[in-house]
């Protein structure tokens, strides 16, 4: 990479930061408990809209892993989720009725909050339907991982999005509040992912899984990206570029080894496909607030008419992180 | 005991040592703030046989750690006259066996120094390319804070061949910084008349804490056991592995006296080994090898990875894959064209999974006409062609443990040619020119046939050029079709033998060859149209004429 290219990326990063700074006005404070954040705390950032039914399990899941404080932007919910979040002692909530799309799908809002509150912290950026799995997550808290990353001078940790789905029709098993969504959507595709390098940002571009298999078999280039870097030792100069798929400076995207070795990595279990999905997809389609003219949601709506079964004979049932490790979806790297 | 963080754990460890009757001298890093230091000193004020030594700033790889160990050792030897062995430990060290056992062990070996100490020439331990140069160059700049200057100054010295000589002709030795020395040896090192000179030299050695005592102990020790009593495992960057709660059973069986480094929040480990004396005692069968294996595997995973795996954190550059694919597989070109029942026959005689044309334009023909296969890999052609190489590597990765065979030909997607050719796991067998057989048997206009034959011949010729290139690592066999059908048995037997243990020792049943009557004439017709099919070799037109009157040929059989 030449000097010119790296200078342009630097400008781009500045641009995202300035944009985030401008967008701060779109956020209004609902509950601000950020003064309780202590220097070593692990922070979680998220945006959500009408996800109240998912929130209790989501918060508990990450509390168990050792997240100390949640910073959540609520995008104009109507189901009382903002109020629910505001009641939680370890949650700070902002709300915004501005356009989700024009905030680059929440990235600008979170970039601003991270700039302001996450400097020097390990911070995890996930959606309410994403559940982080990392090596040894059943025996070691998240703090063990971040301490090890610190000791190894690693600043970012990748966790690929793994789409989970139920067996049978989506509406066959209704999700109830507080329930582990993986109990319902317990299946995944283990080995149909393709990846290529993004030379500009240095990240891997991963596509595949059930969404490519069922919704995009004829236009694979439109299948959603699955690469994510959700866990980062934040610095106020960092900026997420596109969702949590990539960041600037680009060195943070170098989460993969190029000389044959394996770096440590995790998985984000993506429990998108619950019974709530059909109505959600219809709503999102009408709002048109999603990526690339909501091409993804158009494809869903098209296929959902026939109520497809994402499950196939070769789907794998989720057991634990060791299973994902053996299947080659994540790696312990040299953490032992 | 050298301490810099997690003072609470250090206090626990210090109390443990002291309770067993061992005098303790603690060195606290100068980086620790005065307030925290004083609180730490106060918290240990009730422990009798415990002293604090003068504080130095200990940065990794610098002299500070040696200075700290020197002054702490001096204080120890001077203040506690009965001490025979001095054990250098850190705040994140955890005694695994009761301290009494260690004391007994050392009493039985009163003149033995336990210090890992090997000459640099003989052991390739070092990480980062500096081994003997650790001693011959100077390192005034910090590696952690001034990496640029550090590297530049090393380059500068290499360029101008600046060297230093070891003082008094010492032989440089290196090893773990956690040692256990006898009073005799330690005091000899500390009271050496030339110590000022040695110190001056080692001050500018790279990572002196791994070489100062290791080198000097060789001068004075009566009996050196070159090993550390502290269990400490290092990863590929030379940084110690950390132990967590889930290592409890491993550590119990490790049979070592002391382990480092322990994660400060590993409550169960501290509880098991420090506060519960009975817990530490009830050790199961010692199995120290297991820890070694686990950490050796971790290093191997980080440096070499799993062959044939492409994933979010392993995406090797081309030719650095350490295994393009995960397992051996076989590719057959032209066999299913020449034989009528080749696929079922192959599946039967090898027990392998035999697919049709996986890269066919209309879809991936998986074995048993499945629409998806292991790993939910889909037959959709666009999805496959979007990244054909990933399709292949995924298939082989997903089906580890089961040999895969598939058909390939010039009508298929050719994107994977190089990927297969450069893969030592690929066994590629080609009957060149066999693509003409389906054309010969088809019911199409001759001009279309001619056009397609020309195109296929061109593609296959390119494919053969790839297979014959010097970069090819696959096991390649190529026969011209004419040559192959003369004696198909031997090639088939050879391929099967290579695929692996088959049920039969010899082929008892061969696949049925398609009826090639008139094929020679067909080729001659193509030639007459100006399209010379050359890949299949010489097919005499006459042979077709000779056999014209005979009944259809019987399949080859071996008696």
HADDOCK unambig.tbl for C-alpha pairs under 7 A between the chains (distance, minus, plus):
assign (segid A and resid 139 and name CA) (segid B and resid 246 and name CA) 6.36 0.50 0.50
assign (segid A and resid 160 and name CA) (segid B and resid 312 and name CA) 6.67 0.50 0.50
assign (segid A and resid 189 and name CA) (segid B and resid 375 and name CA) 5.84 0.50 0.50
assign (segid A and resid 189 and name CA) (segid B and resid 376 and name CA) 5.56 0.50 0.50
assign (segid A and resid 190 and name CA) (segid B and resid 375 and name CA) 4.60 0.50 0.50
assign (segid A and resid 190 and name CA) (segid B and resid 376 and name CA) 6.75 0.50 0.50
assign (segid A and resid 191 and name CA) (segid B and resid 375 and name CA) 4.00 0.50 0.50
assign (segid A and resid 191 and name CA) (segid B and resid 376 and name CA) 6.43 0.50 0.50
assign (segid A and resid 191 and name CA) (segid B and resid 377 and name CA) 6.57 0.50 0.50
assign (segid A and resid 191 and name CA) (segid B and resid 394 and name CA) 6.01 0.50 0.50
assign (segid A and resid 191 and name CA) (segid B and resid 398 and name CA) 6.08 0.50 0.50
assign (segid A and resid 192 and name CA) (segid B and resid 375 and name CA) 6.00 0.50 0.50
assign (segid A and resid 192 and name CA) (segid B and resid 376 and name CA) 6.20 0.50 0.50
assign (segid A and resid 192 and name CA) (segid B and resid 377 and name CA) 4.96 0.50 0.50
assign (segid A and resid 192 and name CA) (segid B and resid 394 and name CA) 6.41 0.50 0.50
assign (segid A and resid 194 and name CA) (segid B and resid 387 and name CA) 6.50 0.50 0.50
assign (segid A and resid 194 and name CA) (segid B and resid 390 and name CA) 5.49 0.50 0.50
assign (segid A and resid 213 and name CA) (segid B and resid 378 and name CA) 6.44 0.50 0.50
assign (segid A and resid 217 and name CA) (segid B and resid 380 and name CA) 6.04 0.50 0.50
assign (segid A and resid 217 and name CA) (segid B and resid 382 and name CA) 6.56 0.50 0.50
assign (segid A and resid 217 and name CA) (segid B and resid 383 and name CA) 5.46 0.50 0.50
assign (segid A and resid 218 and name CA) (segid B and resid 382 and name CA) 5.78 0.50 0.50
assign (segid A and resid 218 and name CA) (segid B and resid 383 and name CA) 6.75 0.50 0.50
assign (segid A and resid 220 and name CA) (segid B and resid 382 and name CA) 6.94 0.50 0.50
assign (segid A and resid 220 and name CA) (segid B and resid 383 and name CA) 5.46 0.50 0.50
assign (segid A and resid 220 and name CA) (segid B and resid 386 and name CA) 6.64 0.50 0.50
assign (segid A and resid 255 and name CA) (segid B and resid 313 and name CA) 5.84 0.50 0.50
assign (segid A and resid 256 and name CA) (segid B and resid 312 and name CA) 6.18 0.50 0.50
assign (segid A and resid 256 and name CA) (segid B and resid 313 and name CA) 3.71 0.50 0.50
assign (segid A and resid 256 and name CA) (segid B and resid 314 and name CA) 5.09 0.50 0.50
assign (segid A and resid 256 and name CA) (segid B and resid 315 and name CA) 6.19 0.50 0.50
assign (segid A and resid 257 and name CA) (segid B and resid 313 and name CA) 5.99 0.50 0.50
assign (segid A and resid 257 and name CA) (segid B and resid 314 and name CA) 5.03 0.50 0.50
assign (segid A and resid 257 and name CA) (segid B and resid 315 and name CA) 6.03 0.50 0.50
assign (segid A and resid 257 and name CA) (segid B and resid 316 and name CA) 6.49 0.50 0.50
assign (segid A and resid 258 and name CA) (segid B and resid 314 and name CA) 6.63 0.50 0.50
assign (segid A and resid 258 and name CA) (segid B and resid 315 and name CA) 5.40 0.50 0.50
assign (segid A and resid 258 and name CA) (segid B and resid 316 and name CA) 4.02 0.50 0.50
assign (segid A and resid 258 and name CA) (segid B and resid 317 and name CA) 5.31 0.50 0.50
assign (segid A and resid 259 and name CA) (segid B and resid 316 and name CA) 5.07 0.50 0.50
assign (segid A and resid 259 and name CA) (segid B and resid 317 and name CA) 6.28 0.50 0.50
assign (segid A and resid 259 and name CA) (segid B and resid 320 and name CA) 5.48 0.50 0.50
assign (segid A and resid 260 and name CA) (segid B and resid 303 and name CA) 6.72 0.50 0.50
assign (segid A and resid 260 and name CA) (segid B and resid 304 and name CA) 5.17 0.50 0.50
assign (segid A and resid 260 and name CA) (segid B and resid 305 and name CA) 5.79 0.50 0.50
assign (segid A and resid 260 and name CA) (segid B and resid 314 and name CA) 6.63 0.50 0.50
assign (segid A and resid 260 and name CA) (segid B and resid 316 and name CA) 4.93 0.50 0.50
assign (segid A and resid 260 and name CA) (segid B and resid 320 and name CA) 5.83 0.50 0.50
assign (segid A and resid 260 and name CA) (segid B and resid 321 and name CA) 5.19 0.50 0.50
assign (segid A and resid 260 and name CA) (segid B and resid 322 and name CA) 5.98 0.50 0.50
assign (segid A and resid 261 and name CA) (segid B and resid 301 and name CA) 6.12 0.50 0.50
assign (segid A and resid 261 and name CA) (segid B and resid 302 and name CA) 4.67 0.50 0.50
assign (segid A and resid 261 and name CA) (segid B and resid 303 and name CA) 4.22 0.50 0.50
assign (segid A and resid 261 and name CA) (segid B and resid 304 and name CA) 4.33 0.50 0.50
assign (segid A and resid 261 and name CA) (segid B and resid 305 and name CA) 4.28 0.50 0.50
assign (segid A and resid 261 and name CA) (segid B and resid 314 and name CA) 6.24 0.50 0.50
assign (segid A and resid 262 and name CA) (segid B and resid 301 and name CA) 5.96 0.50 0.50
assign (segid A and resid 262 and name CA) (segid B and resid 302 and name CA) 4.76 0.50 0.50
assign (segid A and resid 262 and name CA) (segid B and resid 303 and name CA) 6.85 0.50 0.50
assign (segid A and resid 262 and name CA) (segid B and resid 305 and name CA) 5.14 0.50 0.50
assign (segid A and resid 262 and name CA) (segid B and resid 313 and name CA) 5.68 0.50 0.50
assign (segid A and resid 262 and name CA) (segid B and resid 314 and name CA) 4.84 0.50 0.50
assign (segid A and resid 263 and name CA) (segid B and resid 302 and name CA) 6.02 0.50 0.50
assign (segid A and resid 263 and name CA) (segid B and resid 313 and name CA) 5.18 0.50 0.50
assign (segid A and resid 263 and name CA) (segid B and resid 314 and name CA) 6.64 0.50 0.50
assign (segid A and resid 264 and name CA) (segid B and resid 313 and name CA) 6.77 0.50 0.50
assign (segid A and resid 265 and name CA) (segid B and resid 313 and name CA) 6.18 0.50 0.50
assign (segid A and resid 314 and name CA) (segid B and resid 373 and name CA) 6.23 0.50 0.50
assign (segid A and resid 314 and name CA) (segid B and resid 374 and name CA) 5.54 0.50 0.50
assign (segid A and resid 314 and name CA) (segid B and resid 375 and name CA) 5.92 0.50 0.50
assign (segid A and resid 314 and name CA) (segid B and resid 376 and name CA) 5.00 0.50 0.50
assign (segid A and resid 315 and name CA) (segid B and resid 375 and name CA) 6.83 0.50 0.50
assign (segid A and resid 315 and name CA) (segid B and resid 376 and name CA) 5.97 0.50 0.50
assign (segid A and resid 328 and name CA) (segid B and resid 309 and name CA) 6.81 0.50 0.50
assign (segid A and resid 328 and name CA) (segid B and resid 311 and name CA) 6.81 0.50 0.50
assign (segid A and resid 329 and name CA) (segid B and resid 311 and name CA) 6.33 0.50 0.50
assign (segid A and resid 333 and name CA) (segid B and resid 298 and name CA) 6.57 0.50 0.50
assign (segid A and resid 333 and name CA) (segid B and resid 301 and name CA) 5.99 0.50 0.50
assign (segid A and resid 333 and name CA) (segid B and resid 302 and name CA) 4.99 0.50 0.50
assign (segid A and resid 334 and name CA) (segid B and resid 298 and name CA) 4.46 0.50 0.50
assign (segid A and resid 334 and name CA) (segid B and resid 299 and name CA) 5.48 0.50 0.50
assign (segid A and resid 334 and name CA) (segid B and resid 301 and name CA) 6.47 0.50 0.50
assign (segid A and resid 334 and name CA) (segid B and resid 302 and name CA) 5.10 0.50 0.50
assign (segid A and resid 335 and name CA) (segid B and resid 298 and name CA) 6.56 0.50 0.50
assign (segid A and resid 336 and name CA) (segid B and resid 295 and name CA) 6.38 0.50 0.50
assign (segid A and resid 336 and name CA) (segid B and resid 298 and name CA) 6.03 0.50 0.50
